Amino acid sequence: MEKLQEIAVSLAVDYLLPPLKKAVNSVMEVPKDAADMKDKLDGIQAMIHDVDKMAAAEEGNSRDGLKAKVKQLVETSFCMEDLVDEYIIHEERQLADDPGCASLHCKAIDFVKTTASRLQFAYMNQDVKSEFRGIKERNKSEDCYQIHSSGGPQNITFDNLRMAPMFLKEAEVVGFDSPRDTLERWLKEGPEKLTVVSVVGMGGSGKTTLAKKVFDKVQTHFTRHVWITVSQSYTIEGLLLKFLEALLKFLEAEKGKDPSQSVYSTMDKASLIHEVRNHLSCNIYVVVFDDVWNENFWEEMKFALVDVENGSRIIITTRHREVAESCRTSSLVQVHELQPLTDDKSFELFCKMAFGSELDGHCPNNLKGISTEIVKKCEGLPLAIVATGGLLSRKSRDAREWQRFSENLSSELGKHPKLTPVTKILGLSYYDLPYHLKPCFLYFGIYPEDYEVECGRLILQWVAEGFVKSDEASQTLEEVAEKYLNELIRRSLVQVSSFTKCGKIKRCRVHDVVREMIREKNQDLSFCHSASERGNLSKSGMIRHLTIVASGSNNSTGSVESSNIRSLHVFSDEELSESLVKSMPTKYMLLRVLQFECAPMYDYVPPIESLGDLSFLRYLSFRCSNIVHLPKLIGELHNLETLDLRQTRVCMMPREIYKLKKLRHLLNKYGFLMDSGIGDLTSLQTLRGVDISYNTEEVVKGLEKLTQLRVLGLRKVESRFKSFLCSLINKMQHLEKLYISADGDGNLDLNFDVFAPVLQKVRLRGQLKELPNWVGKLQNLVTLSLFSTRLTHDPLPLLKDLPILTHLSINYAYDGEVLQFPNRGFPNLKQILLLHLFPLKSIVIEDGALPSLEKLKLKFIRYLTEVPRGIDKLPKLKVFHCVDMSDEFKESFNLNRGQRRQWIIE
């Protein structure tokens, strides 16, 4: 027996303990491995960027090989991210376990579960580590940074498209008459001080074409005129040498001798700057720096551009607004943002390219309709119009063939040798983006074609996806994300569709041609897939973001069950099948973003028994989905940051919602009931629609704990809540927007002392005794809306000195007969809306009032019988909009018709 025991011990020592020890060590190393893997992800993302950029520059087999390598790198990075996320979820669940379970039995079970889970992570991690080492070794053995251009037809077309603006004849330039005249005036007229004229626009918008035409026209006005192409890769010494060589040619022409240039090639930067200054100092000059990307360019070049205040000018073309603005440090700056061509000019340019050779630029009758359709898809982008028209010039004049081309224009941009250079030129802007902006930009591919994205929602989704990083404690992630969006706009990659009344961007979109470039990159990088787009995703496909678009696509995700998916976006105007909705949580366990938009579900949300499994979820939207109740297991989504319930029928929050300690934005338009537990949500920044008539004292005490609030909306407010409101608002020093809605017909008393240093927007709804005095003291107030307040005293004297008030709306809000805008009042007010003011008989605008007003709208003011007095003295008025006014008012406007017409013209 003893012998057997000795043998057993020996076996354990020799064979069991080493692997067990290795396993234990692996388990102990798991937290460190997870942290290391996060660091390695940054390195692999850099590799993906470099190889993807090389693939874009290649053709044929070389391109295919590099794309295959990109796919391999992407899939490895996905595996690494999945491991880290699964580890984080497991650890958070362990921490969230019931602390009351203190028995040895429970702790033992937890220990076994944790150890087993970590051991599984450790073994999987070994596989990923091995793959990562293999990638690094292959990168060392391959010369990844040698790009051998094939010189194929795509590259030739690419080069031709980039050079074409330099050789266009005057008659071939279309749509630039007005900007050309503006730029010519800026160059020839104005101050004697050195002035920089910047032309800003997206790739392919015609910046170089415009600059070249202006440059050619103004040369005789300057004794020195130099054109320098900068592009993305340059050295300042190389540019200065080019600059100097161009200036020496003038010396050669004037003095008839060839000055030696060999000495200059060995000069350092300071010496080159000195030589350039010498040649410029005695001349009036114009210099074009074409295609500038780096915002530090001006800081490097400015010392060479001597200013002797003789009317010299610099022209800069760039895709980046920051480049244009950077010149303000040492010179005057004029910026022209190049707009898309009008429909007429777009069609004219297209016809020149498609029919110029044979038909002298005239479109045949049988092709006019389809040509108009094709041109419309180019959205006024000259590069796309020129390339498309040039390609079609080689096709037969068969309307059916052109129709097929139009229907497949997006795919043609991605594959046709004559059109791929269009997306390639736009791709330069993508590769110029810093790493942190690339996923934000590619995210626009999630939204349907021609979709105008609501910026507030986009920002919250970027934050939820983990794209946004902040190193400054004073900035919220949402504020950093807003900077990201502004950066994409300044780089001319994203277009602004509309602004809020506070002057912030409300909606934005990307050009269709840019979207095609995004679609191609999303496909290469497995970033996004749309279930409605062409092509099928195989069951083994790895993607990060999935979109289900429109009707008829409810079953299109059958083959997409990838655990890699991090966001699911549903855009549908038809009711989703219950089976589809309820299967989502089980298919996509690591979701961070789940969005339903206008996708009717009525009262079936993802099943109650599965919703809690989405513990990684940070953004959940049921907007416009008609749901009535939230399941209690909403409280299990302990990472949730945004819950969007706008345009739903949810009116009562389950108590479990107070478990969501990370919730930052609770969005609801129609209002809902809460209780004192609201105070537990201390991370909240946005809270709208809270009905405080329910359990008022407890709710307000809870609200006072939410000191991080930026947006607060309260409903059914009564005068008895006055002291609560005073205390509440004064404790919220970050508050930017405040919405107060009164209940019933009683007069609401809001007169109390308020200190709200950053309050920008106020909306008051409901009958008031008087306009609160504190409103007139809000030095940062931008927008004020008064609705159904039924004021009896003119509110304008109280508001006239607000320094940055730009929007004022008075709707059913004033019961007086006269509104008077005082002399020198409202210095920055740009828009006024006066609606449904039934007793109002007169509007008076005193001299010097409203110097910045651009839009005045009057609607349904039946007793107003004449045009506001003083309206013809408003220097910046652009829009005077009158709707449903009295017959007397119309007659008043028609009196002295000639005088009115002259005022309108001016």
Secondary structure, 3 states (H helix, E strand, C coil): CHHHHHHHHHHHHHHHHHHHHHHHHHHHHHHHHHHHHHHHHHHHHHHHHHHHHHHHHCCHHHHHHHHHHHHHHHHHHHHHHHHHHHHHHHHHHHHCCCCCCCCHHHHHHHHHHHHHHHHHHHHHHHHHHHHHHHHHHHHHHCCCCCCCCCCCHHHHHHHHHHHHHHCCCHHHCCCCHHHHHHHHHHHHCCCCCCEEEEEECCCCCCHHHHHHHHHHHHHHHCCEEEEEEEECCCCHHHHHHHHHHHHHHHHHHHHCCCCCCCCHHHCCHHHHHHHHHHHHCCCCEEEEEEEECCCCHHHHHHHHCCCCCCCCEEEEEECCHHHHHHHHHCCEEEEEECCCCCHHHHHHHHHHHHHHHHHCCCCCHHHHHHHHHHHHHCCCCHHHHHHHHHHHCCCCCCHHHHHHHHHCHHHHHHHCCCCHHHHHHHHHHHHCCCHHHHHHHHHHHHCCCCCCEEHHHHHHHHHHHCCCCCCCCCCCHHHHHHHHHHHHHHCCCCEEEEECCCCCEEEEECCHHHHHHHHHHHHHCCCEEECCCCCCCCCCCCCCEEEEECCCCCCCCCCCCCCCCCEEEEECCCCCCHHHHHHHHHHCCCCCEEEEECCCCCCCCCCHHHHCCCCCCCEEECCCCCCCCCCHHHHHCCCCCEEECCCCCCCECCHHHHHCCCCCEEECCCCEECCHHHHHCCCCCEEEEEECCCCHHHHHHHHCCCCCCCEEEEEEECHHHHHHHHHHHHHCCCCCEEEEEECCCCCECCCCCCCCCCCCEEEEECCECCCCHHHHHCCCCCEEEEECCCECCCCHHHHCCCCCCCEEEEECCECCCEEEECCCCCCCCCEEEEECCCCCCEEEECCCCCCCCCEEEEECCCCCCCCCECHHHCCCCCEEEEECCCHHHHHHHHCCHHHHHHHHHC
